[in-house]
Amino acid sequence: DDGANSEYVAGELLAQAEHSESGRLGVVSESRPLLDAVAQLLDTLGVETLERGDSISLAIERCALMHAATRQEVFETIERFAPAYLCLQVRDAAAYLPHIRRAGTIFVGDLTPLACGDYVAGTNHVVPTSGTARWSSALRLEDFTRTLSVVENTAERMMNDAGARPAFKGY
């Protein structure tokens, strides 16, 4: 939102751009001034002079700065994008979190940069990439447990619930 620091937003984009030139980077905001400030920063940083500058430049060139007319459009964009990492730099993150279901890991606030997920936070950094957060979660302990389903009917239940049906004739 308009409370985000454009330098921090640009910094998060650069941190991710360093990982892969083929990664999908984007910023969605209701604040046009924020998006304009981020665009100006990205244009003037001279990233091509950095180590891996060519890769970073390519990733930044593909970065999408998306203006949303409403907060609902922000949520819809996040859901469609289904990011592996979502840096939520807004004034009141608690109001946003219940509306976000499709993201690998959410980093809340400008004091929680994505890099802390690599080095400090202790969260697993195996996350669903390329939009697969639509149906998958970050790796967690439950992924290493096995579950099974058990179904048991009584004769009475079967008689009352499963009425006579014509024989299955195939597809």
C-alpha positions in Angstrom: 0.0 0.0 0.0 1.1 3.6 0.1 2.8 3.0 3.4 5.5 0.8 1.8 9.0 2.1 1.4 9.9 2.1 -2.3 13.5 1.5 -1.6 12.7 -1.7 0.4 10.3 -2.8 -2.3 13.0 -2.4 -5.0 15.5 -4.1 -2.7 13.3 -7.1 -2.4 13.0 -7.3 -6.2 16.7 -7.1 -6.6 17.3 -9.8 -4.0 15.0 -12.1 -5.9 16.3 -11.1 -9.3 19.7 -12.3 -8.2 18.4 -15.9 -7.8 17.2 -16.5 -11.4 16.7 -14.5 -14.5 13.8 -16.7 -15.4 12.0 -16.1 -12.1 8.7 -14.1 -12.1 8.9 -10.9 -10.2 6.1 -8.5 -9.6 4.7 -5.8 -7.4 0.9 -5.2 -7.0 -0.3 -2.1 -5.3 -3.3 0.2 -5.1 -0.7 3.0 -4.9 0.4 4.4 -8.2 3.0 6.7 -6.6 4.6 3.7 -5.0 4.8 1.8 -8.3 6.2 4.9 -10.0 8.9 5.3 -7.3 9.8 1.6 -7.6 10.0 1.9 -11.4 12.3 5.0 -11.1 14.6 3.2 -8.6 14.9 0.1 -10.8 15.7 2.3 -13.8 18.4 4.3 -12.1 20.2 1.6 -10.1 22.6 0.4 -12.8 22.3 -3.2 -11.9 24.2 -4.3 -14.9 27.4 -3.2 -13.1 26.8 -5.7 -10.3 28.1 -9.2 -10.1 25.6 -11.3 -12.1 24.3 -7.9 -13.4 23.2 -9.4 -16.8 21.0 -11.9 -15.1 19.6 -9.4 -12.6 18.9 -6.9 -15.4 17.0 -9.5 -17.4 14.9 -10.4 -14.4 14.2 -6.8 -13.6 13.2 -6.0 -17.2 10.6 -8.8 -16.9 9.3 -7.5 -13.6 5.6 -6.6 -13.6 4.5 -3.5 -11.7 0.7 -3.8 -11.5 -1.7 -1.1 -10.4 -4.8 -2.5 -8.7 -7.9 -0.3 -8.5 -9.1 -1.9 -5.3 -7.7 -4.0 -2.5 -9.8 -6.9 -3.8 -7.9 -6.7 -7.0 -4.7 -6.9 -5.0 -5.9 -10.1 -3.5 -7.1 -11.5 -6.8 -3.7 -10.7 -8.4 -1.8 -12.4 -5.6 -4.1 -15.5 -5.8 -3.5 -15.8 -9.6 0.2 -15.2 -9.3 0.5 -17.7 -6.4 4.0 -16.6 -5.5 6.6 -18.8 -3.9 7.5 -15.8 -1.7 5.2 -12.9 -0.9 6.7 -9.8 0.7 3.7 -8.0 2.3 4.7 -4.5 2.9 1.5 -2.8 4.1 0.4 -0.8 7.1 -2.0 -3.4 8.5 -0.9 -6.9 7.4 -3.4 -8.5 9.8 -6.2 -7.2 7.5 -4.5 -8.8 4.4 -3.5 -12.2 5.7 -7.0 -13.8 5.9 -7.4 -13.1 2.2 -4.2 -14.7 1.0 -4.4 -18.5 0.5 -2.0 -19.1 -2.3 1.6 -18.2 -1.4 4.6 -20.4 -0.4 5.9 -18.1 2.4 4.7 -14.6 3.4 7.2 -12.2 4.8 5.3 -9.5 6.7 6.5 -5.9 6.9 9.6 -4.0 5.7 11.5 -5.3 8.7 11.1 -8.9 7.5 13.0 -9.1 4.3 12.9 -12.2 2.2 16.6 -12.9 3.0 15.6 -13.6 6.6 13.9 -16.7 5.3 17.3 -17.9 3.9 19.3 -17.1 7.0 17.4 -16.2 10.1 13.7 -17.1 10.4 14.2 -20.9 10.5 11.4 -21.5 8.0 11.8 -24.2 5.4 12.9 -22.6 2.1 11.5 -25.4 -0.1 8.5 -23.6 -1.5 6.1 -24.1 -4.4 7.5 -22.1 -7.4 6.1 -21.1 -10.8 2.6 -20.5 -9.4 2.3 -24.0 -7.9 1.2 -22.4 -4.6 -2.3 -22.6 -6.2 -2.4 -26.2 -5.0 0.8 -26.9 -3.0 2.4 -25.7 0.2 5.9 -25.1 1.4 7.6 -28.3 2.6 6.7 -29.0 6.2 6.9 -31.8 8.8 3.5 -33.1 7.8 4.9 -34.0 4.3 7.0 -36.7 6.0 4.1 -38.3 7.8 1.8 -40.9 6.3 -2.0 -40.8 6.7 -4.7 -43.2 5.7 -8.5 -43.3 5.6 -10.6 -45.9 7.4 -14.2 -46.5 6.4 -16.6 -48.9 8.2 -20.3 -49.3 7.6 -22.8 -51.3 9.5 -25.3 -53.6 7.8 -28.1 -51.3 8.9 -26.4 -48.3 7.4 -25.8 -50.1 4.1 -29.4 -51.2 3.9 -30.7 -47.6 4.6 -28.2 -45.6 2.7 -27.5 -47.7 -0.4 -30.8 -48.3 -2.2 -31.0 -50.7 -5.1 -29.5 -49.2 -8.3 -29.3 -50.4 -11.8 -26.2 -52.4 -12.6 -23.2 -50.4 -13.9 -22.9 -50.7 -17.6 -19.5 -49.0 -18.0 -18.5 -45.8 -19.7 
